[in-house]
Amino acid sequence: MKTTPFTEKHIALGAKMHEFAGYNMPIEYTGIIDEHLTVCNSVGVFDVSHMGEFWVKGPHALAFLQKVTSNNVAALVPGKIQYTCFPNEDGGIVDDLLVYQYEPEKYLLVVNASNIEKDWNWCVSHNTEGAELENSSDNMAQLAVQGPKAIQALQKLTDINLSDIPYYTFKVGEFAGEKNVIISNTGYTGAGGFELYFYPDAAIKIWNAVFEAGAEFGIKPIGLGARDTLRLEMGFCLYGNDLDDTTSPIEAGLGWITKFVDGKNFTNRPMLEKQKAEGTVRKLVGFEMIDRGIPRHGYELVTAEGDKIGIVTSGTMSPTRKIGIGMGYVKPEYSKGGTEICIDMRGRKLKAVVVKPPFRK
């Protein structure tokens, strides 16, 4: 298994480790509920060094990105970030990702850890524009410092005014004595905070500085288990669960990142444009349990009579709400808020109601 610069730290802190996307990653330390509530109420630190990072540079960078991504990259300016996806030729999604505009002809793509090789091959094989591509995934480490106290803790370590980094923007500068650290605000938890990107040789220095700065706020390391429950409470999609090669961005409720602007002829645009105009055969919805039970990935969604209407893609017991919550694809006629549906849990039909995420207000 691959390691991150922090793997030995996780093991020394007693983390429960497990393979994730080929990496030896911490799943939990003190327990998922405790870690989840720490991020909601204070500040927690995620090692997300397993994520992939690609540079796209040169005079043809914009033309390339306009072709391979669904969102309108031309709307970006330096310091701005965009959520988007790589559509495939069959109506599905190669991956969802972030695009950072560093300079007018320099972009950073941040992709999912499990898709690094797949995404890199996709970009290289579709680069008929001649953009300069560089895979820097092994030359970047990343920490996500999340929670309402993150800004107070991290401000001690930089002269950059963190209040001047609104949602989906970033700055580059000195942090904890290290130069050229990217400080961004994209947050996958809904609790506020920042992502820090830096060279791996600075990793332990930055880790120690962050934990020292956050000590007065009860800062804790957080595993991937709580990262999943936090993102699900916000209704954020996870690739491999809610998105994959067979789910279209229109079905997934990602029409807002699928821009049919003039001159942007991205992969499979005609089919996605047709879906937007005519509708889809299924829709991704959120739901809350009425009956007591925990929905899980792969459970069938059914009517009260037992007819299959869809499938659960993500589900858990909400640590803040203490009820079962989930997301799944259903036939369009069952997608309206307030619609009662059932989850088939090992032969038991348990009631749920369709709601619009986020589940945590």
TORPASE-178802 format. One record per residue (C-alpha): y, x, z. Coordinates in steps of 0.02 Angstrom, whole numbers, padded with zeros to 5 digits, always signed. Each point is the difference from the previous one (the first is absolute). Example, Ala and Ser with C-alpha at 12.3 -4.5 7.8 and 13.67 -1.06 7.14 Angstrom:
! residues 2
-00225+00615+00390/+00172+00069-00033/
This chain:
! residues 361
+00000+00000+00000/+00178+00053-00031/+00116+00031+00147/+00188-00018+00027/+00108+00128+00092/-00017-00112+00153/-00189-00026+00005/-00028+00121+00145/+00140-00087+00097/-00084-00169-00022/-00168+00068+00061/+00080+00089+00149/+00087-00164+00048/-00168-00090+00003/+00026-00107-00156/-00147-00097-00070/-00017+00085-00170/-00075-00072-00159/-00003+00036-00186/+00140-00087-00097/+00036+00037-00184/-00098+00161+00017/+00100+00059+00152/-00050+00016+00182/+00128-00120+00074/+00039-00073+00173/-00047-00185+00009/+00058-00027+00179/+00049+00093+00159/+00029-00120+00147/-00055-00157-00093/+00067-00098-00148/+00089-00134+00102/+00087+00126+00114/+00053+00106-00149/+00058-00153-00099/+00110-00060+00144/+00068+00176+00028/+00067+00000-00179/+00071-00177+00018/+00087+00037+00164/+00037+00187+00004/-00051+00140-00119/-00162+00067-00074/-00046+00140-00120/-00121-00016-00147/-00072+00148-00093/+00011-00056-00181/-00021+00173-00077/-00147-00066-00099/+00118-00097-00116/+00027+00067-00176/+00163+00067-00069/+00041+00031-00184/+00162+00069-00072/+00061-00070-00165/+00139+00104-00076/+00101+00035-00156/+00096-00096-00133/-00151-00111-00038/-00039-00046+00181/+00086-00170-00004/-00080-00053-00165/-00172+00046+00068/+00025-00095+00164/+00069-00153-00090/-00161-00005-00100/-00129+00027+00139/+00080-00098+00144/+00039-00185+00016/+00170+00009+00086/+00164+00047-00084/+00019+00186+00038/+00166+00001-00094/+00075-00096+00147/-00026+00150+00116/+00135+00126+00048/-00026+00163+00096/-00048-00037+00180/-00079-00169-00040/-00184-00049+00010/-00095-00133-00093/-00166-00088+00033/-00100-00023-00159/-00173+00007-00078/-00094+00076-00146/-00064-00149-00101/-00161+00030-00097/-00046-00065-00174/-00107-00142+00070/+00128-00089+00109/-00046+00093+00160/+00084+00136+00102/-00044+00186-00006/+00096+00026+00163/+00156-00053+00093/+00124+00138+00038/+00176+00053+00046/+00124+00083-00119/+00135+00111+00076/+00145+00051-00112/+00041+00176+00056/+00119+00043-00143/+00042-00084-00167/-00150+00088-00081/-00111+00027+00152/-00110-00130+00085/-00130+00006+00138/-00148-00120-00009/-00093-00038+00162/-00174-00071-00034/-00147-00059+00105/-00116+00134+00068/-00157-00082-00070/+00075-00002-00175/+00076+00174-00018/-00121+00064-00133/-00007-00168-00090/+00191-00016-00003/+00025+00180-00055/-00122-00022-00144/+00086-00163-00046/+00172+00082-00005/-00060+00151-00098/-00094-00104-00129/+00149-00118-00026/+00134+00134-00009/+00037-00011-00186/+00187+00020+00038/-00019+00181+00057/+00063-00020+00178/-00030+00149+00116/-00137-00050+00124/-00047+00096+00157/-00130-00051+00129/+00067+00061+00169/-00120-00101+00107/-00073+00156+00083/+00171+00079+00026/+00078-00142+00102/-00031-00062+00175/+00067-00166+00063/+00028-00087+00165/+00055-00181+00017/+00097-00024+00162/+00008-00187+00026/+00073-00120+00128/+00168-00059+00069/+00025+00161+00099/-00036+00115-00148/+00182+00018-00049/+00052+00056+00176/-00142+00125+00013/+00021+00076-00173/+00191+00009+00005/-00017+00140+00128/-00081+00109-00135/+00123-00013-00145/+00186-00004-00040/-00033-00128-00136/+00060-00169+00062/-00160-00102-00002/+00099-00161+00008/+00062+00045-00175/-00178-00013-00070/-00024-00187-00030/-00165-00079-00054/-00071+00076-00160/+00116+00150-00004/-00022+00183+00048/+00094+00161+00036/-00053+00182-00008/+00057+00130+00127/-00038+00098+00157/-00116-00077+00129/-00069+00087+00156/+00067+00164-00070/-00092-00020-00166/+00097-00012-00162/-00033-00119-00147/-00087-00134+00103/-00001-00171-00085/+00046-00138+00123/-00033-00172-00071/+00002-00180+00061/-00137-00102-00083/-00106-00051+00150/-00174-00074-00017/+00003-00075+00174/+00150-00117+00003/+00057+00084+00161/+00132+00116-00072/-00005+00190-00006/-00011+00143-00123/-00119+00105-00104/+00016+00189+00005/-00062+00107-00147/-00011+00189+00022/-00101+00155-00044/-00169+00013+00090/+00047+00165+00083/+00138-00091+00097/-00118-00139+00056/-00041+00051+00180/+00180+00050+00036/+00062-00171-00057/-00141-00093+00091/+00043+00087+00164/+00187-00030-00022/-00026-00186-00037/-00110-00027+00153/+00121+00095+00112/+00147-00103-00065/-00095-00163+00023/-00072+00037+00173/+00131-00102+00093/-00045-00152-00107/-00187+00011+00030/-00040+00065-00174/-00185-00002-00048/-00107+00055-00147/-00064-00151-00096/-00159-00016-00104/-00038-00086-00164/-00074-00151+00090/+00169-00054+00069/+00082+00046-00165/-00109-00132-00081/+00035-00136+00130/+00188+00037-00006/+00009-00012-00190/-00105-00159+00000/+00114-00085+00127/+00141+00034-00124/-00100-00066-00147/+00006+00167-00092/-00138+00026-00129/-00128+00138+00018/-00076+00076-00156/-00189-00021+00000/+00015-00161+00099/+00138-00112-00067/+00033+00098-00160/-00121+00085-00120/-00042+00028-00183/-00036-00186-00022/+00151-00078+00090/+00161-00024-00097/+00170+00025+00081/+00044-00180-00044/-00154-00068+00091/+00040+00113+00148/+00175-00070+00021/+00077+00161-00068/+00100-00082-00138/+00153+00073+00087/-00056+00177-00047/-00049-00051-00177/+00160+00007-00103/+00003-00066-00177/+00166+00080-00047/+00051+00045-00177/-00070+00165-00060/-00129+00017+00138/-00166-00012-00092/-00117+00042+00142/-00190-00005-00005/-00067-00176-00031/+00173-00080+00006/-00044-00145-00119/-00147-00060+00107/+00097+00011+00163/+00150-00088-00079/-00118-00140-00054/-00068-00014+00178/+00176-00009+00070/+00044-00142-00121/-00163-00099+00005/-00069+00037+00174/-00162+00081+00056/-00174-00063+00045/+00018+00064+00178/+00136+00052+00122/+00008+00115+00150/+00046-00097+00157/+00016+00031+00185/-00088-00109+00127/-00013-00023+00188/-00156-00060+00090/+00004-00171+00080/-00175+00019+00072/-00045+00152+00102/-00070+00138-00109/+00041+00164-00087/+00003-00003-00190/-00069+00156-00084/+00011+00077-00173/-00128-00082-00114/-00018-00166+00093/+00004-00152-00114/+00145-00123+00004/-00064-00178-00019/+00053-00182+00010/-00049-00110+00147/-00144-00059-00110/-00059+00179-00027/+00057+00026-00180/+00051+00181-00031/+00186+00020-00040/+00027+00186+00027/-00035+00155+00103/+00077+00091+00149/+00072+00169-00050/+00071+00052+00171/-00024-00074+00173/+00016+00044+00184/+00042-00065+00172/+00189+00014+00012/+00042+00113+00149/+00170-00084+00024/-00048-00181-00038/-00178+00002+00074/-00065-00106-00145/-00101+00040-00155/+00108+00038-00153/-00040+00050-00177/+00037+00003-00184/-00107-00053-00146/-00003-00065-00177/-00016-00188-00024/+00009-00123-00143/+00185-00046-00029/-00021-00179+00063/-00042+00070+00173/+00144+00125+00008/+00140-00110+00068/+00059+00031+00178/-00076-00120+00125/-00161-00024-00100/-00154-00003+00111/-00145+00107-00061/-00159+00065+00081/-00077+00172+00020/-00189+00011-00012/-00045+00112+00146/-00188+00026-00008/-00032-00182-00041/+00133-00074+00113/+00150-00081-00086/+00151+00044+00108/+00170-00079-00036/+00155+00098-00052/+00170-00045-00071/+00093+00084-00144/+00163+00080+00058/+00130+00117-00075/-00006+00175+00076/+00061+00092+00099/-00109-00059+00144/+00105+00100+00124/+00178-00065+00001/
